[in-house]
Amino acid sequence: MENLVLIALQCVEEDRHARPTMSKVVEMLLLGENNQWSQL
């Protein structure tokens, strides 16, 4: 859950150049999902 908040905060950066691309967001979400499964 913390990972989702961190990604969301990056997405609302005031400087649009500091925001991740949608493909990067998807990549971060998938990596976070994989890490959650590996911790079980």
Distance bins in CASP14 RR format, pairs under 12 A and 6 or more apart:
PFRMAT RR
TARGET T0000
AUTHOR 0000-0000-0000
RMODE 2
METHOD distances of the structure
MODEL  1
1 7 0 0 0 0 0 1 0 0 0 0 0
1 8 0 0 0 0 0 1 0 0 0 0 0
1 32 0 0 0 0 0 1 0 0 0 0 0
1 33 0 0 0 0 0 1 0 0 0 0 0
1 36 0 0 0 0 1 0 0 0 0 0 0
2 8 0 0 0 0 0 1 0 0 0 0 0
2 9 0 0 0 0 0 1 0 0 0 0 0
2 32 0 0 0 0 0 1 0 0 0 0 0
2 35 0 0 0 0 0 1 0 0 0 0 0
2 36 0 0 0 0 0 1 0 0 0 0 0
3 9 0 0 0 0 0 1 0 0 0 0 0
3 10 0 0 0 0 0 1 0 0 0 0 0
3 25 0 0 0 0 0 1 0 0 0 0 0
3 28 1 0 0 1 0 0 0 0 0 0 0
3 29 0 0 0 0 1 0 0 0 0 0 0
3 30 0 0 0 0 0 1 0 0 0 0 0
3 31 0 0 0 0 1 0 0 0 0 0 0
3 32 1 0 1 0 0 0 0 0 0 0 0
3 33 0 0 0 0 1 0 0 0 0 0 0
3 34 0 0 0 0 0 1 0 0 0 0 0
3 35 1 0 0 1 0 0 0 0 0 0 0
3 36 0 0 0 0 1 0 0 0 0 0 0
3 39 0 0 0 0 0 1 0 0 0 0 0
4 10 0 0 0 0 0 1 0 0 0 0 0
4 11 0 0 0 0 0 1 0 0 0 0 0
4 25 0 0 0 0 0 1 0 0 0 0 0
4 28 0 0 0 0 1 0 0 0 0 0 0
4 29 1 0 0 1 0 0 0 0 0 0 0
4 32 0 0 0 0 1 0 0 0 0 0 0
4 33 0 0 0 0 0 1 0 0 0 0 0
4 36 0 0 0 0 0 1 0 0 0 0 0
5 11 0 0 0 0 0 1 0 0 0 0 0
5 12 0 0 0 0 0 1 0 0 0 0 0
6 12 0 0 0 0 0 1 0 0 0 0 0
6 13 0 0 0 0 0 1 0 0 0 0 0
6 20 0 0 0 0 0 1 0 0 0 0 0
6 25 0 0 0 0 0 1 0 0 0 0 0
6 28 0 0 0 0 1 0 0 0 0 0 0
6 29 0 0 0 0 0 1 0 0 0 0 0
6 32 0 0 0 0 0 1 0 0 0 0 0
7 13 0 0 0 0 0 1 0 0 0 0 0
7 19 0 0 0 0 0 1 0 0 0 0 0
7 20 1 0 0 1 0 0 0 0 0 0 0
7 22 0 0 0 0 0 1 0 0 0 0 0
7 24 0 0 0 0 1 0 0 0 0 0 0
7 25 1 0 0 1 0 0 0 0 0 0 0
7 26 0 0 0 0 0 1 0 0 0 0 0
7 27 0 0 0 0 0 1 0 0 0 0 0
7 28 1 0 1 0 0 0 0 0 0 0 0
7 29 1 0 0 1 0 0 0 0 0 0 0
7 30 0 0 0 0 0 1 0 0 0 0 0
7 31 0 0 0 0 0 1 0 0 0 0 0
7 32 0 0 0 0 1 0 0 0 0 0 0
7 33 0 0 0 0 0 1 0 0 0 0 0
8 19 0 0 0 0 0 1 0 0 0 0 0
8 20 0 0 0 0 0 1 0 0 0 0 0
8 25 0 0 0 0 1 0 0 0 0 0 0
8 28 0 0 0 0 0 1 0 0 0 0 0
8 29 0 0 0 0 0 1 0 0 0 0 0
9 18 0 0 0 0 0 1 0 0 0 0 0
9 19 0 0 0 0 0 1 0 0 0 0 0
9 20 0 0 0 0 0 1 0 0 0 0 0
9 25 0 0 0 0 0 1 0 0 0 0 0
9 28 0 0 0 0 0 1 0 0 0 0 0
10 16 0 0 0 0 0 1 0 0 0 0 0
10 18 1 0 0 1 0 0 0 0 0 0 0
10 19 1 0 0 1 0 0 0 0 0 0 0
10 20 1 0 1 0 0 0 0 0 0 0 0
10 21 0 0 0 0 0 1 0 0 0 0 0
10 22 0 0 0 0 0 1 0 0 0 0 0
10 24 0 0 0 0 1 0 0 0 0 0 0
10 25 0 0 0 0 1 0 0 0 0 0 0
10 28 0 0 0 0 1 0 0 0 0 0 0
10 29 0 0 0 0 0 1 0 0 0 0 0
11 18 0 0 0 0 0 1 0 0 0 0 0
11 19 1 0 1 0 0 0 0 0 0 0 0
11 20 1 0 0 1 0 0 0 0 0 0 0
11 21 0 0 0 0 0 1 0 0 0 0 0
11 22 0 0 0 0 1 0 0 0 0 0 0
11 24 0 0 0 0 1 0 0 0 0 0 0
11 25 1 0 0 1 0 0 0 0 0 0 0
11 26 0 0 0 0 0 1 0 0 0 0 0
11 28 0 0 0 0 0 1 0 0 0 0 0
11 29 0 0 0 0 0 1 0 0 0 0 0
12 18 0 0 0 0 0 1 0 0 0 0 0
12 19 1 0 0 1 0 0 0 0 0 0 0
12 20 0 0 0 0 0 1 0 0 0 0 0
12 25 0 0 0 0 0 1 0 0 0 0 0
13 19 1 0 1 0 0 0 0 0 0 0 0
13 20 0 0 0 0 1 0 0 0 0 0 0
18 24 0 0 0 0 0 1 0 0 0 0 0
19 25 0 0 0 0 1 0 0 0 0 0 0
20 26 0 0 0 0 1 0 0 0 0 0 0
20 27 0 0 0 0 1 0 0 0 0 0 0
20 28 1 0 0 1 0 0 0 0 0 0 0
20 29 0 0 0 0 0 1 0 0 0 0 0
21 27 0 0 0 0 1 0 0 0 0 0 0
21 28 0 0 0 0 0 1 0 0 0 0 0
22 28 0 0 0 0 0 1 0 0 0 0 0
22 29 0 0 0 0 0 1 0 0 0 0 0
23 29 0 0 0 0 0 1 0 0 0 0 0
23 30 0 0 0 0 0 1 0 0 0 0 0
24 30 0 0 0 0 0 1 0 0 0 0 0
24 31 0 0 0 0 0 1 0 0 0 0 0
25 31 0 0 0 0 0 1 0 0 0 0 0
25 32 0 0 0 0 0 1 0 0 0 0 0
26 32 0 0 0 0 0 1 0 0 0 0 0
26 33 0 0 0 0 0 1 0 0 0 0 0
27 33 0 0 0 0 0 1 0 0 0 0 0
27 34 0 0 0 0 0 1 0 0 0 0 0
28 34 0 0 0 0 0 1 0 0 0 0 0
28 35 0 0 0 0 0 1 0 0 0 0 0
29 35 0 0 0 0 0 1 0 0 0 0 0
29 36 0 0 0 0 0 1 0 0 0 0 0
30 36 0 0 0 0 0 1 0 0 0 0 0
30 37 0 0 0 0 0 1 0 0 0 0 0
31 37 0 0 0 0 0 1 0 0 0 0 0
31 38 0 0 0 0 0 1 0 0 0 0 0
32 38 0 0 0 0 1 0 0 0 0 0 0
32 39 0 0 0 0 0 1 0 0 0 0 0
33 39 0 0 0 0 0 1 0 0 0 0 0
33 40 0 0 0 0 0 1 0 0 0 0 0
34 40 0 0 0 0 0 1 0 0 0 0 0
END
